[in-house]
Amino acid sequence: MTLRVVHSTAVTPGGAVRRIDLAPLRSGDALPSFVPGSHVVVRCGDDASAPYNAYSLIGPPHAPSLYSCAVLAVGAGSRWLQSRRPGDLVEVDTPRSTFAPVLRARRHLLVAGGIGITPILSLARWLGSTAEVHYVHRPERGAFAEDVATSCDARISTTREDFTSGLADALTRQPLGTHLFVCGPPSLVEATLTAARAVGWPESRLHTEAFIRPDTPRRSFVLELARSGRTLPVSADESVLDVLDTAAVSVDRQCRHGVCGRCRTPVLAGAVDHRDLFLSDDERTRSDSMMVCVSRAAGDRLVVDL
């Protein structure tokens, strides 16, 4: 859908993070509602090669008149979006959530680092007193710290030492039935999950989101196309989509970064190394589909319905 920029406001000193408000073209129209913790995929440019980036929504989720997101000026796509001015038009997909609150949870422990505060803010506002937030950011780089502090019980840190100490205490005193949500740099996410597992948190109560994928090793494997019977080798430095393109196998696509869902392909056999930002935890566990632009085989062989 096409939306219009109505506000662009700096939310950190120096404007490294800006809040971008997007409205329908026709005044008074409501946008589709969304679940707290949702994100939208934005086309960040006007030409065919423009990147597609995912941004968390931080405004009210029910029949909103605006979609509001916070944008950190890192990467060409985000710098382009930050440069938009009121009146400019932006192409946006409908909201999607892989980071929704758990309705049956007794409490939510929400952990954020840097710009990872954006989905956490949405959750904190919705959960209120049933949530506890631990947020670490660099001095003068914290976005929405006051909003978080007024939404629920929150500990705001500007040093890793203070954050680590507070988190260690929080992980050991949560009541049974608490779910942990983490968003931030890959190193912070992994450190938080490691600390939680060390004190007995089950995997079913750990939830993560990261719009920057960790640089994990990739391996070669064999891709089998069930419909045609073709077998295609995929090297460690190729994506499945690249190999399919070379083999003249048509697959829909848009973002090429695992955020839009357009290249979702059914998987018939083999384990998947999911590297997308689209599938839910349950969908990843089922492993009956994959985003061929970024995800790979976790073993030596993968069979897809192509």
N, C-alpha and C positions, 0 to 999 in steps of 0.2 A: 504494500500500500504506500501511497505517497503522502507524506506529512510535511508540515511547514514548521520551520524553526521560529519560535516565538520569543525565547529568551536564551541567552548564553551568559552565564554568571560565574566568575572565579570563586571557588570555595576553599582555596588554599592561598597563602601569601605567594605572590609572583605568578599565580594563575596556572601552575602545573596541572591542577585538576579543575575542570570547569563543569558546571551543571548545564546540560543542554535540555531544554523543554521543547517537545514536539507536539503539535496540535493538528487535528483534522483540517482539511482544506475548507470545509464548510463550517462556519462558526456555529457552536451549539451542539454539534454531533458528539456522541460518546464513542470512545474507542473500546475495542474488546477488553473485557475484564481479564485479569490474570491472577495466578496464585502467587503469594509472597515468595520472593526468592527467584522469580522468573527473569529471563533475559530476552532481548530482541536481537536479531541479526540485522545489521545496517550495511547497506552498500556505500562504501566510503570513497566515492569518486563518481565521475560522470562518464568515463570511457569503459570499453568492454573489459579491460584488464584491471578494473578497480577491485580492491580487496573487499571482502565481507568480514566484518568484525562483530563479535557478540558483546553486548553491554547490558549489565543488570539494570532493572527498573527499580527506582527508589521511591516512587510516588504511591498514592492510594491505589489499591488493586481493583476496586469494584466500580465499574462503569466510569472510568477516568475520562476527564476532558483533556488530559495531557499524558504523554509518556515522558518521564523524566529519567535521565541517566547521567552518571558522572563519568567524565572522560579524562584519562591521564594522557598527557602529550608524549606518548612513546609509540613509535611506529608511524609509517606514512598514513595509514588509514585513520588513526586517532588524531593525528595533526590536521588532517583534512577536515574531520568532523569538528574539531575545535575552531577551525577557521570560518565555519558557517556563521552567518549573521541572520538576524530576524528577517523573515521573508523568503529565505532560501528554502529549496525543496530537498527532501531526503527520502530515499526508498528504504522502507522498513518492513521486515516480515512480522507476522503475528507472534505474540509472546509464547515462549515455551519454557517449561521448568523441569530441571533435573535436580533441583535443590529445594524442594517444597518442604514445609514443616510437617512433622509426623503427628497426625491428629490424636493418636493414642498415647503419645509420649507424656510422661509425667512432668518433665521439664526439658528445656533445651539449653545446652551449653554452647554458646556461639563464639567462635574464635576467628579473628581477622588480622591480616597483616597488610599494611599499605592500602592500595586501591581495592583490595579484597574486602574492604568494609562495605562495598556497595550492596551485594546481596544480603549481607549480615544486617545492614541497616533496615532493609525491607522486612526481614524476619523479626528483628527486634521490635519494630513499631507494631507489628501485628500480634506478637506474642505477649508483649508487655511484661507484667510481673512474673510470668512463668518462664522467663528467659534470663540468662546471665551472660554478659558479653565480656570477652577479653580481647582488647584491640591494641596492637603495637604499631607505631609509625615513627618515622624520623622527625626530629624537632622541626617545626614550621611546615611539615608536610602532611599533617593529619587532616583528613576530610571528615566532616560530620561528627566530630567527637562530641560536641555538645548535644546534638540530636540523639546520639546513642545514649548518652548519660541521662537524658530526661525520659527516655523510653523504657528503660529497665535497669536492673542492677548491673553496673559496668565498672570495669577496671581498665583505665587508659594508660598505656605505658609508652615511653619514648626511648627506653633502653631494652635490649634483649634480656639482660639480667633480671630486671623487674618483671618483665612479661613471663619469663620462664618460671620464676618463683611463684607468681600468682597463679599461673596455669597448673603447676604441679599440685598446689593446694586445692584448686577447684576440681581437678580430676579425681581426687580421693574423697571428697565430701559430698558428691552429688547423690541424691536418692536413687534407689533402684527404679529403672524406667526412664532415666534421662538419656536423651540422644545428643550426640556431639556433631556440630556442623563447623567445618573449617574452610576458609577461603583466603588465599594469599599466595605469595611466592612458593614455588615447589619445595624449597628447603624448609620453609615454615610449616607447610602442610605435612610433609613427611616427618618432621620432628614432633609435631603435635600428635600424629597418629602413633608414632613409636612410643611416646610417653603414655598415651592412653592404653595401648596394648600391654605395656609393661605393668600396669596396675589392674589389669583384668577386664578392660572394656571389650565386649564382644563385637565382632565385625558388623553385626546387624545393626549396631547403634552408632556406627561411624559413617559420616557423610562428608564428601568433599566436593569442591568446585574450584577449577583453576582455568582461566582463559589463556594462560600461557602453559603449554604442555612441557613437561620435563624432557630434557634431552637424553632419553634412554636409548641403549644400544638396539640396533636393528639387525635381523638375521635374514639370510636368503631362505626361500622355500619354493614349493611347487604349487601353482594354482591350477585347479582342474575346473573346466567349464562343463557342467553336467549336461546341458542341452546339446551342445555340439560335440562333446567328447574330446575337446582340445585340451592339451596340457601346456601351460606356459610357465617358464621359470621366472621368478621374481628375485632380483638381486637385492642386497642390503641397501643399496643407494637408490632404489627405484620404489615408487609407490605402486599399489595394485592398479590404480587408475592410469598411471603412465603406461604400464604394461598392456592394459586393455586398449588404450588408445593406439599404441603401436600395432596391436593385433587387429585393429579396425573393428573392435567390439564396442557397440554404442551403449553408453551409460549416461543418464542424465546427471548434470552437475551444476554447481553454481559457485560456491565459495572456495573449494579446494582446501579448506582448513578444518573440516570436521565440525562445523557449527550450524549449517543450514539443513542438513538431512536429505538433500536432493539426490545424493548418490547412494542412498541406502540400498543394499543388495542382500537378498536372502542367502544364508549360509546353510548348506546341507550336511557338511561333515568337516571335522577339524576344529581345534580350539582357536579362538580369536584373541589377539592382543589389541584390545580396544584403546584407541588413542583419540577418539572424538570427544566433542563437547555437547553431543546431541542426545544420545541414548540415556535412559534412566538406569539406575542400579539394577533393577529387576530385568530390564531388557539386556543389559550386559551379562547378567548371570545366565539368562536363557541362551545367549550367543547364537540366536537363529538369524541374525542379520548383522551387517557391518557397514561402516562408511569407507568405501574403497579408496577415498582420497587420502586418508591418513592411517587407517587401521590395517593390521597385518595378521599373518598367521603366528600363533604362539608355538607352533610345532613345525614339522617339515612339510606338511601338506594341508591344503585347504580346498574344499569343494564348494563352489557357489552356483546358484541357479541362473546361469547365463548360457 
